[in-house]
Amino acid sequence: MSLERARAVQAVLEELEELRRAGGYRRGLAARMAREYGGSARTWERAVSDARAVYEHEERPAAPGAE
């Protein structure tokens, strides 16, 4: 795995943890993470987008009969 890809994965994991802590998406999250951890806001926006998809999938109730 390239260093750039590893950083992207780490960013998504950090965003996912932040979403879990906050109980969901909060506006300005990507900008705050960029200030806190460095990097461009656009990079963090992509991480937030990916993390939101994972978070929303985790929070979605299972379909009846799905186990």
The first five atom37 places (N, CA, C, CB, O) and aatype in JSON, in Angstrom:
{
  "aatype": [12, 15, 10, 6, 1, 0, 1, 0, 19, 5, 0, 19, 10, 6, 6, 10, 6, 6, 10, 1, 1, 0, 7, 7, 18, 1, 1, 7, 10, 0, 0, 1, 12, 0, 1, 6, 18, 7, 7, 15, 0, 1, 16, 17, 6, 1, 0, 19, 15, 3, 0, 1, 0, 19, 18, 6, 8, 6, 6, 1, 14, 0, 0, 14, 7, 0, 6],
  "atom_mask": [
    [1, 1, 1, 1, 1],
    [1, 1, 1, 1, 1],
    [1, 1, 1, 1, 1],
    [1, 1, 1, 1, 1],
    [1, 1, 1, 1, 1],
    [1, 1, 1, 1, 1],
    [1, 1, 1, 1, 1],
    [1, 1, 1, 1, 1],
    [1, 1, 1, 1, 1],
    [1, 1, 1, 1, 1],
    [1, 1, 1, 1, 1],
    [1, 1, 1, 1, 1],
    [1, 1, 1, 1, 1],
    [1, 1, 1, 1, 1],
    [1, 1, 1, 1, 1],
    [1, 1, 1, 1, 1],
    [1, 1, 1, 1, 1],
    [1, 1, 1, 1, 1],
    [1, 1, 1, 1, 1],
    [1, 1, 1, 1, 1],
    [1, 1, 1, 1, 1],
    [1, 1, 1, 1, 1],
    [1, 1, 1, 0, 1],
    [1, 1, 1, 0, 1],
    [1, 1, 1, 1, 1],
    [1, 1, 1, 1, 1],
    [1, 1, 1, 1, 1],
    [1, 1, 1, 0, 1],
    [1, 1, 1, 1, 1],
    [1, 1, 1, 1, 1],
    [1, 1, 1, 1, 1],
    [1, 1, 1, 1, 1],
    [1, 1, 1, 1, 1],
    [1, 1, 1, 1, 1],
    [1, 1, 1, 1, 1],
    [1, 1, 1, 1, 1],
    [1, 1, 1, 1, 1],
    [1, 1, 1, 0, 1],
    [1, 1, 1, 0, 1],
    [1, 1, 1, 1, 1],
    [1, 1, 1, 1, 1],
    [1, 1, 1, 1, 1],
    [1, 1, 1, 1, 1],
    [1, 1, 1, 1, 1],
    [1, 1, 1, 1, 1],
    [1, 1, 1, 1, 1],
    [1, 1, 1, 1, 1],
    [1, 1, 1, 1, 1],
    [1, 1, 1, 1, 1],
    [1, 1, 1, 1, 1],
    [1, 1, 1, 1, 1],
    [1, 1, 1, 1, 1],
    [1, 1, 1, 1, 1],
    [1, 1, 1, 1, 1],
    [1, 1, 1, 1, 1],
    [1, 1, 1, 1, 1],
    [1, 1, 1, 1, 1],
    [1, 1, 1, 1, 1],
    [1, 1, 1, 1, 1],
    [1, 1, 1, 1, 1],
    [1, 1, 1, 1, 1],
    [1, 1, 1, 1, 1],
    [1, 1, 1, 1, 1],
    [1, 1, 1, 1, 1],
    [1, 1, 1, 0, 1],
    [1, 1, 1, 1, 1],
    [1, 1, 1, 1, 1]
  ],
  "atom_positions": [
    [[0.86, -1.18, 0.0], [0.0, 0.0, 0.0], [0.9, 1.23, 0.0], [-0.97, 0.0, 1.23], [1.86, 1.31, 0.76]],
    [[0.58, 2.18, -0.85], [1.37, 3.39, -0.93], [1.16, 4.25, 0.31], [1.02, 4.18, -2.2], [0.15, 4.12, 1.01]],
    [[2.1, 5.11, 0.57], [2.02, 6.02, 1.72], [0.79, 6.92, 1.6], [3.29, 6.87, 1.84], [0.11, 7.18, 2.59]],
    [[0.52, 7.38, 0.39], [-0.64, 8.26, 0.17], [-1.95, 7.51, 0.47], [-0.65, 8.79, -1.28], [-2.85, 8.06, 1.1]],
    [[-2.04, 6.27, 0.02], [-3.23, 5.47, 0.27], [-3.38, 5.18, 1.77], [-3.18, 4.15, -0.54], [-4.48, 5.22, 2.31]],
    [[-2.26, 4.88, 2.42], [-2.29, 4.62, 3.86], [-2.79, 5.84, 4.62], [-0.89, 4.22, 4.36], [-3.55, 5.72, 5.57]],
    [[-2.36, 7.02, 4.2], [-2.83, 8.25, 4.84], [-4.33, 8.44, 4.62], [-2.06, 9.48, 4.3], [-5.04, 8.86, 5.53]],
    [[-4.8, 8.13, 3.42], [-6.23, 8.27, 3.12], [-7.05, 7.31, 3.99], [-6.5, 8.0, 1.63], [-8.09, 7.69, 4.52]],
    [[-6.58, 6.09, 4.12], [-7.28, 5.12, 4.96], [-7.3, 5.6, 6.41], [-6.62, 3.74, 4.87], [-8.33, 5.51, 7.07]],
    [[-6.18, 6.1, 6.89], [-6.11, 6.6, 8.26], [-7.05, 7.78, 8.46], [-4.67, 7.02, 8.61], [-7.7, 7.9, 9.5]],
    [[-7.14, 8.65, 7.46], [-8.05, 9.8, 7.54], [-9.49, 9.34, 7.66], [-7.88, 10.72, 6.32], [-10.26, 9.89, 8.45]],
    [[-9.86, 8.34, 6.88], [-11.23, 7.83, 6.94], [-11.51, 7.23, 8.31], [-11.47, 6.78, 5.83], [-12.57, 7.44, 8.89]],
    [[-10.55, 6.47, 8.84], [-10.73, 5.88, 10.16], [-10.88, 6.95, 11.24], [-9.54, 4.96, 10.5], [-11.7, 6.81, 12.15]],
    [[-10.1, 8.01, 11.15], [-10.21, 9.12, 12.12], [-11.56, 9.79, 12.0], [-9.08, 10.15, 11.9], [-12.19, 10.11, 13.01]],
    [[-12.02, 10.01, 10.78], [-13.33, 10.64, 10.57], [-14.44, 9.74, 11.08], [-13.54, 10.95, 9.09], [-15.4, 10.22, 11.69]],
    [[-14.33, 8.45, 10.83], [-15.35, 7.52, 11.29], [-15.44, 7.54, 12.81], [-15.05, 6.09, 10.79], [-16.54, 7.55, 13.37]],
    [[-14.31, 7.57, 13.48], [-14.31, 7.65, 14.94], [-14.95, 8.96, 15.41], [-12.87, 7.54, 15.48], [-15.69, 8.97, 16.39]],
    [[-14.66, 10.04, 14.72], [-15.25, 11.35, 15.07], [-16.77, 11.32, 14.86], [-14.61, 12.48, 14.21], [-17.51, 11.86, 15.69]],
    [[-17.23, 10.71, 13.78], [-18.68, 10.61, 13.54], [-19.35, 9.8, 14.65], [-18.96, 9.96, 12.17], [-20.42, 10.16, 15.13]],
    [[-18.71, 8.72, 15.05], [-19.27, 7.9, 16.13], [-19.34, 8.69, 17.43], [-18.42, 6.63, 16.33], [-20.33, 8.62, 18.16]],
    [[-18.29, 9.44, 17.71], [-18.26, 10.24, 18.94], [-19.33, 11.32, 18.93], [-16.88, 10.89, 19.12], [-19.98, 11.58, 19.94]],
    [[-19.51, 11.95, 17.76], [-20.47, 13.05, 17.64], [-21.91, 12.57, 17.46], [-20.09, 13.94, 16.47], [-22.85, 13.34, 17.56]],
    [[-22.05, 11.29, 17.18], [-23.39, 10.76, 16.95], [-23.92, 11.04, 15.56], [0.0, 0.0, 0.0], [-25.13, 11.01, 15.32]],
    [[-23.03, 11.32, 14.63], [-23.42, 11.58, 13.25], [-22.66, 12.76, 12.68], [0.0, 0.0, 0.0], [-21.81, 13.35, 13.34]],
    [[-22.98, 13.09, 11.46], [-22.3, 14.16, 10.74], [-22.58, 15.53, 11.36], [-22.72, 14.15, 9.29], [-23.7, 15.83, 11.76]],
    [[-21.56, 16.33, 11.42], [-21.67, 17.72, 11.85], [-21.01, 18.6, 10.79], [-21.02, 17.95, 13.26], [-19.89, 18.33, 10.36]],
    [[-21.69, 19.65, 10.4], [-21.15, 20.58, 9.42], [-19.83, 21.16, 9.92], [-22.16, 21.7, 9.12], [-19.69, 21.47, 11.1]],
    [[-18.87, 21.29, 9.02], [-17.57, 21.87, 9.36], [-16.56, 20.86, 9.87], [0.0, 0.0, 0.0], [-15.45, 21.23, 10.25]],
    [[-16.93, 19.6, 9.89], [-16.06, 18.56, 10.41], [-14.75, 18.47, 9.62], [-16.77, 17.22, 10.41], [-13.68, 18.37, 10.21]],
    [[-14.84, 18.49, 8.29], [-13.64, 18.39, 7.45], [-12.7, 19.57, 7.68], [-14.04, 18.31, 5.96], [-11.49, 19.38, 7.77]],
    [[-13.24, 20.76, 7.78], [-12.4, 21.94, 8.02], [-11.71, 21.86, 9.38], [-13.24, 23.22, 7.92], [-10.54, 22.22, 9.51]],
    [[-12.45, 21.39, 10.38], [-11.85, 21.27, 11.71], [-10.73, 20.24, 11.72], [-12.92, 20.89, 12.74], [-9.68, 20.46, 12.33]],
    [[-10.96, 19.12, 11.04], [-9.94, 18.08, 10.99], [-8.7, 18.58, 10.22], [-10.5, 16.81, 10.33], [-7.57, 18.25, 10.6]],
    [[-8.9, 19.36, 9.17], [-7.77, 19.91, 8.41], [-6.95, 20.85, 9.3], [-8.28, 20.67, 7.16], [-5.72, 20.83, 9.26]],
    [[-7.63, 21.66, 10.09], [-6.91, 22.56, 11.01], [-6.17, 21.76, 12.08], [-7.88, 23.55, 11.68], [-5.02, 22.06, 12.41]],
    [[-6.83, 20.75, 12.6], [-6.28, 19.97, 13.71], [-5.13, 19.07, 13.29], [-7.37, 19.14, 14.33], [-4.12, 18.97, 13.98]],
    [[-5.28, 18.4, 12.14], [-4.3, 17.4, 11.72], [-3.45, 17.81, 10.53], [-5.0, 16.13, 11.4], [-2.5, 17.12, 10.18]],
    [[-3.79, 18.95, 9.91], [-3.05, 19.38, 8.73], [-3.63, 18.75, 7.47], [0.0, 0.0, 0.0], [-4.53, 17.91, 7.53]],
    [[-3.12, 19.18, 6.34], [-3.63, 18.68, 5.07], [-4.7, 19.6, 4.53], [0.0, 0.0, 0.0], [-5.14, 20.53, 5.2]],
    [[-5.11, 19.31, 3.32], [-6.11, 20.18, 2.69], [-7.51, 19.81, 3.14], [-6.01, 20.08, 1.16], [-7.8, 18.66, 3.48]],
    [[-8.37, 20.8, 3.14], [-9.77, 20.56, 3.5], [-10.4, 19.59, 2.51], [-10.56, 21.9, 3.54], [-11.25, 18.78, 2.9]],
    [[-10.01, 19.67, 1.23], [-10.57, 18.77, 0.22], [-10.26, 17.31, 0.55], [-10.03, 19.12, -1.17], [-11.12, 16.45, 0.38]],
    [[-9.05, 17.03, 1.01], [-8.68, 15.67, 1.39], [-9.56, 15.18, 2.53], [-7.2, 15.6, 1.79], [-10.03, 14.04, 2.52]],
    [[-9.78, 16.05, 3.52], [-10.62, 15.67, 4.66], [-12.08, 15.56, 4.25], [-10.48, 16.7, 5.79], [-12.81, 14.74, 4.82]],
    [[-12.52, 16.36, 3.26], [-13.9, 16.24, 2.78], [-14.13, 14.86, 2.17], [-14.2, 17.34, 1.75], [-15.19, 14.26, 2.37]],
    [[-13.15, 14.37, 1.41], [-13.26, 13.01, 0.85], [-13.31, 11.98, 1.97], [-12.08, 12.72, -0.11], [-14.09, 11.03, 1.91]],
    [[-12.48, 12.17, 2.99], [-12.47, 11.24, 4.12], [-13.81, 11.27, 4.85], [-11.32, 11.58, 5.09], [-14.32, 10.22, 5.24]],
    [[-14.36, 12.46, 5.04], [-15.67, 12.58, 5.71], [-16.73, 11.87, 4.87], [-16.05, 14.08, 5.92], [-17.56, 11.15, 5.42]],
    [[-16.71, 12.07, 3.58], [-17.69, 11.44, 2.7], [-17.61, 9.92, 2.8], [-17.47, 11.89, 1.25], [-18.63, 9.25, 2.93]],
    [[-16.4, 9.37, 2.74], [-16.23, 7.92, 2.86], [-16.64, 7.43, 4.24], [-14.77, 7.53, 2.58], [-17.3, 6.39, 4.36]],
    [[-16.27, 8.15, 5.27], [-16.61, 7.75, 6.63], [-18.11, 7.83, 6.87], [-15.87, 8.64, 7.65], [-18.67, 6.98, 7.57]],
    [[-18.77, 8.83, 6.29], [-20.23, 8.94, 6.44], [-20.93, 7.74, 5.83], [-20.75, 10.23, 5.79], [-21.9, 7.24, 6.39]],
    [[-20.43, 7.28, 4.69], [-21.04, 6.11, 4.04], [-20.93, 4.89, 4.94], [-20.37, 5.83, 2.68], [-21.89, 4.13, 5.09]],
    [[-19.77, 4.69, 5.55], [-19.58, 3.57, 6.47], [-20.46, 3.74, 7.69], [-18.09, 3.44, 6.88], [-21.14, 2.81, 8.12]],
    [[-20.45, 4.93, 8.26], [-21.23, 5.21, 9.47], [-22.72, 4.98, 9.23], [-20.99, 6.65, 9.94], [-23.39, 4.35, 10.05]],
    [[-23.24, 5.49, 8.12], [-24.66, 5.34, 7.83], [-25.02, 3.88, 7.58], [-25.04, 6.2, 6.61], [-26.11, 3.44, 7.92]],
    [[-24.1, 3.13, 6.99], [-24.34, 1.69, 6.79], [-24.39, 0.97, 8.14], [-23.22, 1.07, 5.9], [-25.23, 0.09, 8.34]],
    [[-23.52, 1.36, 9.05], [-23.5, 0.75, 10.39], [-24.79, 1.07, 11.16], [-22.28, 1.25, 11.19], [-25.3, 0.24, 11.91]],
    [[-25.29, 2.27, 10.98], [-26.46, 2.73, 11.75], [-27.77, 2.25, 11.15], [-26.46, 4.24, 11.83], [-28.8, 2.27, 11.84]],
    [[-27.77, 1.82, 9.91], [-28.99, 1.37, 9.25], [-29.44, 0.06, 9.89], [-28.78, 1.2, 7.71], [-28.65, -0.87, 10.01]],
    [[-30.69, -0.02, 10.3], [-31.16, -1.28, 10.89], [-31.14, -2.4, 9.85], [-32.6, -1.11, 11.45], [-31.35, -2.18, 8.66]],
    [[-30.87, -3.59, 10.34], [-30.85, -4.75, 9.45], [-32.25, -5.03, 8.92], [-30.28, -6.01, 10.18], [-33.25, -4.8, 9.6]],
    [[-32.3, -5.52, 7.71], [-33.58, -5.89, 7.1], [-34.17, -7.06, 7.87], [-33.42, -6.24, 5.59], [-33.43, -7.91, 8.36]],
    [[-35.49, -7.13, 7.98], [-36.11, -8.26, 8.67], [-35.68, -9.58, 8.05], [-37.64, -8.13, 8.63], [-35.71, -9.74, 6.83]],
    [[-35.29, -10.53, 8.9], [-34.86, -11.83, 8.42], [-33.41, -11.9, 8.02], [0.0, 0.0, 0.0], [-32.91, -13.0, 7.74]],
    [[-32.71, -10.77, 7.96], [-31.29, -10.77, 7.58], [-30.44, -11.04, 8.8], [-30.88, -9.42, 6.92], [-30.53, -10.32, 9.8]],
    [[-29.64, -12.06, 8.72], [-28.74, -12.38, 9.83], [-27.45, -12.89, 9.33], [-29.36, -13.39, 10.75], [-26.57, -13.22, 10.12]]
  ]
}
